């Protein structure tokens, strides 16, 4: 079985400022409560590609910045690991468990997550969960775990339909990476590109590769190529 390197801190390319759009206000408010210690268990849910994993990375980064330990783990990737791997998570101040719905139908991992929650309660740790569905819609065989998750503060993330939400994500990411895109490209991406956060970020990565930091004025032919690339992700 695979040995997970859970003790390696991730290099996170995500910041809370990525979610400064108006549609994310209620989510960021809940994150502030998490930081203040007012919330111990936080559950976010939303459709595929809506930015949940990116948000979990941003939350972990915000904890690392203030000297606390934090880690994000996908339960989908953890399923084929030894069950003991979850004990490696007990030493972190904050643990973000992505894809919580992945343990539906896997009772031994449900018990492991339940014990992690209980341990976190005892030592004052914090847990963040993400899923495509609300806590009440999870199909879990362990009622106690279902109960714990429904008691968490839960928020639904926006779907990217607001232009301002997409703009905040794109501009924050571009600034952080030191990218220089022609304003026409940014405008086309925001107006005609994908709405889902994950696809927006994938599109930016592809644009970065295509342009390779080029700052010169783009020809009409190159712009057409760029627009075609953006259209592919729509």
URZI-V295413 format. One record per backbone hydrogen bond with DSSP energy under -0.5 kcal/mol. CO is the residue of the C=O (numbers start at 1). NH is the residue of the N-H. If there is no record, write none. Layout:
<<CO & NH> <CO & NH>>
//
This chain:
<<2 & 4> <2 & 82> <4 & 6> <5 & 8> <7 & 9> <10 & 12> <12 & 14> <15 & 18> <16 & 19> <17 & 20> <21 & 24> <22 & 25> <24 & 28> <25 & 29> <26 & 30> <27 & 31> <28 & 32> <29 & 33> <30 & 34> <31 & 35> <32 & 36> <33 & 38> <33 & 39> <34 & 37> <40 & 127> <41 & 153> <42 & 129> <43 & 155> <44 & 131> <45 & 157> <47 & 50> <49 & 198> <51 & 55> <52 & 56> <53 & 57> <54 & 58> <55 & 59> <56 & 60> <57 & 61> <58 & 62> <59 & 63> <60 & 64> <61 & 65> <62 & 66> <63 & 66> <63 & 68> <64 & 67> <69 & 93> <69 & 94> <71 & 96> <73 & 75> <73 & 98> <74 & 77> <74 & 78> <75 & 79> <78 & 81> <82 & 85> <83 & 86> <84 & 87> <85 & 88> <86 & 89> <87 & 90> <88 & 91> <89 & 92> <93 & 126> <94 & 71> <95 & 97> <95 & 128> <96 & 73> <96 & 98> <97 & 130> <98 & 75> <99 & 102> <100 & 103> <101 & 104> <103 & 106> <106 & 109> <106 & 110> <107 & 111> <108 & 112> <109 & 113> <110 & 114> <111 & 115> <112 & 116> <113 & 117> <114 & 118> <115 & 119> <116 & 120> <117 & 121> <118 & 122> <119 & 123> <120 & 124> <120 & 125> <126 & 95> <127 & 42> <128 & 97> <129 & 44> <130 & 100> <131 & 46> <134 & 137> <135 & 138> <138 & 140> <141 & 143> <142 & 145> <142 & 146> <143 & 147> <144 & 148> <145 & 149> <146 & 150> <147 & 151> <148 & 152> <149 & 152> <153 & 43> <155 & 45> <162 & 166> <163 & 167> <164 & 168> <165 & 169> <166 & 170> <167 & 171> <168 & 172> <169 & 173> <170 & 174> <171 & 175> <172 & 176> <173 & 177> <174 & 178> <174 & 179> <175 & 178> <182 & 185> <182 & 186> <183 & 187> <184 & 188> <185 & 189> <186 & 190> <187 & 191> <188 & 192> <188 & 193> <189 & 193> <196 & 200> <197 & 201> <198 & 202> <199 & 203> <200 & 204> <201 & 205> <202 & 206> <203 & 207> <204 & 208> <205 & 209> <206 & 210> <207 & 211> <208 & 212> <211 & 214> <219 & 223> <220 & 224> <221 & 225> <222 & 226> <223 & 227> <224 & 228> <225 & 229> <226 & 230> <227 & 231> <228 & 232> <229 & 233> <230 & 233> <231 & 234>>
//
